[in-house]
Amino acid sequence: MGAVLKKRLGPIFSGNGLGELRQTIILYFYALSTASANPRDVVKMASSSALALGELSSLFDKASRAIERWGYRLHRAILYISKKVGDREIFAFLKRLAEALNLNMDLRDFVRIEFEKMMSGLVDEFERRLERLKKLIDAYSAILTSSIFLSVSMLLVSSIFGMDVEQFLALTSLGIFSILSLMAFLLSRSLPPDPVLHGDERCPRKLKLLRKLNIIMIPLSISASIILAISSWGGGEAIKSMTLPLFSSGIPLLIIGRLGAKWVKSAEEVDRNLPSFVKSLGDAVEVSGSLKGACKLVSLNDYGPVNRLVKRLQKRLEMGFDQKLALKVLGAESLSSLTYSMGKILADSIHHGARASMTAKAIHDYVLKRLENRKKRVQVAGMLWGIAFPLQAAFAAISALISVLVKTLSAFIELIYSWFPLIAPIPEQLVNAFFLSAIYGMAAASSVAYYRVKGDSAFSLTSTLGLLLAISGAVYAMSAIASDKIFEMATGLSREISSIVGEL
């Protein structure tokens, strides 16, 4: 049961997508074409490239065996394995490859065109998606503002209607949460994920522990805050019953998210130095003739945090480690998903005799495009955050003010209820439950949207949700204390009205 749950939740928290796998295949085939122009040799190389292609290498192994043992023509073998692939983009690439081979097109020309088209698509398609995303963010801002107004309006109007107040507010909360969830879903689908941290087992223990805590902390903290909220209701302290649940859920999430963000920043720093490092390493391999000699040349330059990885790589090679394994370990130690995948492509390419300089240049160009896109999406995510954060704080302040006003209004309604039963007082617990659920719903929707737009790590979701809940609790407490002055002023008015009602 645990394994099934992990398999289902894994993509949600890791953010891994299949779009990057298609890019990896094209990039790797471009590298292999520099080793041999014979398509059969390239397919044979791909069949033993589990490091770069993962499970897809087994499909190319089937194609290679079909050609060698049963005399299949190469393009028919490629068409056969393409039907075994579930991703439509990879299927389309393999189908184009089969058609090109059937027309006797030169493999190097084909993969060069595919590579150039992929590089162009990395920019053009991403820009189109960014434009759609910006429009969705504008719509999300309008809906978030409308949700605040709707929450306050429905709470005040519910005291006038003759229907069940609890049912009315519950439907309002459900409607607001549904709309925000729909917008968060649309925002989530706007851009492909771009995970920063890889999921290899060689991750440090501290990072593994943080990832486990990150997965269980959100449902655990929310559940604990709900229990705390229910237990504190009825005590007569509205501020305590609202702020304690928000702080109890927000602060632990914020701590876990901030600790994880340090690992993310470390991996991002490696990625920023990756293009220049890979290009230099590829040139050095061709000059020196070996990866070990290339490490000595590259270590003379400054590549920031990559330098320590190069020194470890050099030591492993001097100890007799296989260069494929050594490069894989380098990628694993970097913690970066991008560095890890590019390192495996470089390792398999060099192993199969591909030209290191051309492979490194292709990786250099590809990584630069990826980093440019990452920078753009961070800017757009900042735009979303600049909308969600102040509106979340504003809603918490408004909630505190309206809670005090409704409490005052309820006290006034109780005095005249026997004479004017059309307006019914709203229980304080119901008001707290309504605003607390609305605050949680808005924070959850904004956090999921921000995490999926930024696309870097699940720690962004935890950190954002924790900060929104914690700031909501702080703002609510300060606003409630300030709004109590209004309640104190209204208390004298209530006593005067009570005396008047008593005289009548």
N, C-alpha and C positions, 0 to 999 in steps of 0.2 A: 504493500500500500504506500509506504514511504517513497519507494523508488518511482512509482507511478506519479505521485504528487510532485516529486522533484522534477520529473520529466516534463510535466505540464506547466509547472511554474517557472522552470528554468529559462525559457525564452523571454518571459515577462521581465525577470530581474536582470538577465544578462544582456538582453537587447540584441542578440545575434540575429542577423538576417541572412537570406540567401543571395541578395544582390551583390554583396562583397565576394561571395564564392564564384560567381560568374566572372567578375573582374579578375579574380585570382587565376582562373583557368586561362583566360585570354592572355594575361601577363606571363603566365608560365609557358604557354605554347609559343609565345613570342620569343622567350628565352631559349626554349628547346630548338626552335628553328635556326638559331645561330650555331647549334652543334651539328645539325644535319638537315639537309634539304629533302631527304627521303621521308615521305609521310609515314611509311611503315616503321622506320626507325624512331620517329617521334612518338608514335602510338606505343611502341615497345618501351620507350623511356617513360612515358606517362603511366604505363602499367606498373612500374616499379617505383613510383613517386608518391608513396603513401604519406611522406612527410609534408609535401606541398599540397597535394590534392585530397588527402584524407581518404575517406571511403570511396570517393569517385575513382581512385586508382584501380579498384577492383573491377569497375566497369570496363576500363580500358584494357585490363588484363583479359577479360572475356573477349573483347574484340580482337586482341592480339592472338589469343589461342584459336579463335574462329578462323583467322586468316592462315595461321601456320598449320593447323591440324586438319581443318575441313575445307580449305581452299576458298574461303569466302573472299569476295572482292572487298577492298578496304572501305569503299563508300557504303556498301551494304552492311558491313560490320558496324560502322559508325551509326548508321540509321537504326540498327537493331538496339544498340545500347542507349540511343537517345530516347527511345520509348520507355526505358527503365527509369528515367530521370523525372522526378515530380515537378521540379521548378521549370516554369515555361521559358524563362530567359536562357537557362543553360540548354534546354531542349532546342530552342531556336538557334543557338550558336552551333550546336552539334549538327543540326540539320543543314545549316549553311556550309559547315565544314564538309559534310558528305556530298553536297551538291558541287562544291568546288573541286573536290577530289574526282568526282564523276566526270567533270569537264576538263580534267587534267590541268587544272590551274596550279601554278607554282605555290607551294605551301608557304614559302617565306613572304610572297606578295600578299597571300590571303591573310595571314596572321598580322602582317604589318598594317593592312587596311583595317582589320578588326580592332587592333590596338589603337590606331589613330581615331577610329570612330568611337571607341570606348572613352578615350581621353576627352574628346570633344563633348560626348554625352555627359561626362562627369560635371562639366561646367554648365552646359545649356539646360539639361534636365533639372539640375539642382536649382538653377536660377528661376525656372518656371515654378518649381515647387515652393520656393521661397516667396514668390509673389502671391501664390494662393494662400500660403500660410499667413502672410501679413494681413490679408483680407479677413481670414478667419479670426485672427487676433483682435482686429477691430470689432468684429461681430461679438466675440467673447467679452470684450470690454463693455459693450452695450448691454449684453444679457446679464453680466455680473452686476452692473449698475441697476438694471431693471429688477433683478432678484432682490436687491437690498430694499428698493422701494416697495416691491410686492410683499415682502415679508412684513414690513412695518404696517402697510395698509391692511393686509389681511388680519393681522393681530388686532388692530383697532376696530375694524369692521366686524370681526367675529363676535364682539360683545353686543352688537346691535341685532344680529340675525337671530331668529328663533331656533335655528338648527343646533345640533350638538356641536359645542365649541371644540371639543377634542377631535371629533371627526373632521371638522372644517380645517383646523390647523394641521392635522396629519396629512390631509390631501394637499394642502398648500406646500408643506415640506417635501412631500413626495414629488409634486410637480416641479418644484425648483430644482431638486436634486436630479431629476430625470433630464431636465433641459441642460443643466451644467454638465452632466455625465455625457450627454450626446455631443456637446461642444468639445469636451476633453477628448472624446473618441476621435472626432474629426481632426483635431489638432494632432493627435497621436499618429494618425495615418498620413499626415502631410509629408513627413520626411523619413527616409530610411534610418535605422539606428546606426550609431557610430560608437560602439563600445570602446572605451579607452583601456580598461583592464582585461587581460585575457583570463581564461578559466583553467589554465593548466594546473596539474597537481603539484607542481614545483613552487607554487606561491608560498610565501612565508606563512608561518603558523598564525601570526597575529592577523594577517589579512584574511585567512580562512575563517578564523574565529569571528572577525567583524562581519564577514559575509553571512555567516550563519545567524549571527545576532540581527543583522539587517533584515533578514527574511522573516524572522519570528517576532521582531520587536514591534512592527506596526500593528498586527492584530492583537498582540499581547498588551501593548500600551493603551490602545483604544478600548479594549475590553476592561482593563483595570480602571480607566477613567470613567467609563459608564457605571461600573459598580460603585466607584467613589461618589459620582454625582447622585445616584439613587440613594445612597446611604446618607448623604449630607442634606438632602431635601427635607423640608419640614422642620429644620432647626432654627428657622427664622433669620438666617444669615444668607441673604441672596448673593452677596459678593463671594463668600466662601464656597457656596454650592456651584458657582460658575467658574471661578478662577482656579480652584484646586484641581478639578478634572482637566482643565486645559493645560495647566503647568505639569501635572503628573504624566500626561501623554506627550506634551511637546518637548520638554527638556531632555528626557532620555533619547528621543528620536534625534534631537539636535546634536547631542553629544556623539551618538553613533555616526551620524552623517558627517560631522566635522572630522572625526578621526579617519573615516574612510576617504574623505576629500584629500587628505594629505597623501595617501597612496595614489590617488588619481593625478594629483599635481606632479608627483614624481614621474609617473609614466608619461604625462604630457611633455615634461621637460626632455625626456629621452626622444620622443617623437619629433620635437623641434630640431634636434641635432641629427636625426636619422638621415635626411636626404644628403647632406654634405658628407656624412660618414660613409654611407653606402657607395656613393660615387667614388670617393677616394679609395675605398677598399677594393672596388672592382678594378680600378686602374692599377692599383698596387699589385693585385694578383697577376695581372698580365705582365707587369714589369718584372716582378720577382719570380713568377712561375709557380708559386705555391702560396697557400693561405697562411702558413706559418711565417714566411718571409714578408707577406703583405702586412701582417699584424705589427711587425717590427717597424715598418715604414709608417704605418698609420698612427702608431702610438706616439710619434713625434709631434703630432698636431693636437690641438685642443678641441675636443668635442663635448665638453661639459661632463655630464654624468655618464656618457658613453665610454669615457676613458677607462673607468674602472672595469667595465664589462670587457673592453678590449684586452686589458691586462690579464683578466681571468681566462679569456679565450686563448691568449698566447700561451699561458701556463699549461692549459689542457692539451694544446697541440704539441708542446714540447714534451709532455708526459706520454705522448703516443695515442691520445684520444682520436677516434674517427672524426674527421672534419664535419660530417653531417651532424653527428651527435653534438659536437662542440658548438656549432652554430645554433642548433636547436636550444641548447642550454643557455646560450647568450640571449636568445629571444625570450626564454622563460624568465631569466633573471631580470630582464628589463621591465617586467610586469605589463608592458604595453602590448595590446592586442595587435596593433598595426606593425610594430617592430617584430613581434613573434611571427606573424604570417609572412612578412617580407624576408625574414631570416631563413624560414623554411624553404621559400622559393629560391633564394640565393644558394642555399646548401644543396638542394637537389640539382639545380642548374649547373653548378660547378662540378658536382659529382658526375654528371652525364656529359661533361666536356663542352658546355655552352661557353660562349665568349663572355668572360666576366665583366669586361668594360661595358659591353652593350646591354647585358642584363642589368648591371648596376645603374646604367643611365636610364633605362626604362623604369626601374624601381624608383629612382630619384624623381623623375617627372611625375610618376603616378602618386608618390607620397606628397609631393608639393601640392598637387591638385586636391588631395584629400585634406591636407592641412588648411588650405584656403577655404574649402567648404566648411570645415570645422569652425574656423574663425567666423565665418558669416552666420552660421547657425547659432553660435554663442551670442552674437550681437542681437539676433532676432529673439533668442530666449531671454536676453536682458530686457528687451522691449516688452515681452509678456510679463516678466517679473515686475517691471516698473508699473504695470497696470494692476496686477494681482495683489501686490504687497500693500499699497496704500488703501485699496478698496477693502481688503480684509481688515485692516486696522480701523478704517472708517465704520465698517459694519459692526465691529466689536464696540466701538464708542456709541454708535446709535442704539445698539442693543441694550447697553447699560442705561442710557437715557430713557428709552421707551419702557424698560422694565420698571424704572422708578415712577414714570408717569402713569403706567398701567396700574401699579400698586396704589398710587394716590387716587386714580380714577375708580378703582375697585372699592376703596374705602368710602368714597363719595356715593357710589352706586348702592352700597349696602344700606346707606342711610335712607335712600328714597325708593328702595326696591319694593317695599310694601305698597307704595303709592303709584310707582311707575315700573311695573314688572317687565316691560318690553326690553329694557337694557339689563343684562345679567353680568355680575362681576366675574372676572376671570381668575381662577386660582393661581397663586404665585408659582407653584410647582410646574403648572402647565406652561406658563410663560417662559420659565427657565429651560424647560425641556425643548420648547419650540426654538428658542434662540440658540441653545447649545447644539441642537441637531443641524440648524442652518449654518452655524459657524464651522462645524465639522465638515459638512457637505461642501461648502465653498472652499475650505482649505484643502480637502482631498482632491476636488476637481482641478484646482489651480496647480497643486503639486504634481499630479499625474501629467497634466498638460505641459508643465515646465520641464519635467523629467524627460518626456518623450520628444519634445522639441529640441532640447539640448542634446539628448541621446547619448550621453557619455557614460554614466554609471548609475546603478540603482541607489548609490549613496546620495545622489542628487535628490531623489524622491524623498528619502528619509530626512535629509537635512532641510529641505524646503518645507515639508509637512511639519516637522518639529518647530521650525522658526515661525511659521504662520500660526500654529496653535499657541506657542509661547507668547508671541507678540499680541495675540488676541486676548489671552489671559491678562497680560500686563495692562493693555489699553482698557479692557473692561473694568479692571479693578480701579484704575485711576478715574475713569469716567463715572463709575458708580459712586465713588466717594464724592466727586464734585457734584453729581446729580442729587445726592442726598440732601444738599442744601435746598433744592427745590422741594423735596419731600417735607423738610422741616417747615418751610414757608407755608406749604399746603396744609400742614397739620392744624395750624391755627384756624384756617378757613373751614376745615372739616368740623372743628369743635363748635364754631359759630353756627354752622348749618345744623349741627346736631341739636344745639340748644333751641334753634328756631323750630325744628321739627318737633322737639319735645313740647314746646309751648303750644303748637298747633294740635 
